[in-house]
Amino acid sequence: MIIKCYKCRTSYRIDDAKIKDTGTKLRCSRCMHEFTVSRPPIDNQEHLIKVINSGRKIFKEACEFRQAVFERMREV
């Protein structure tokens, strides 16, 4: 996840696993401003919608989509 300090706009790359469900308090190393970061909404992460072979399939995990693509490639 890439976050930015709200005060000086410095960007940081933070591992999603380090962000608590309730939010995590961070301090910018550049301007020392403290701010809280929350996880993105789960709805955006759970559903990956892809179109395969002119039919619509819904995948909850990227690995399911990847497997479907590999199977489709074997057919061609």
Summary of the structure (lengths in Angstrom):
residues: 76
radius of gyration: 18.6
end to end distance: 36.3
largest distance: 56.2
contacts: 152
relative contact order: 0.14
helix: 28%
strand: 32%
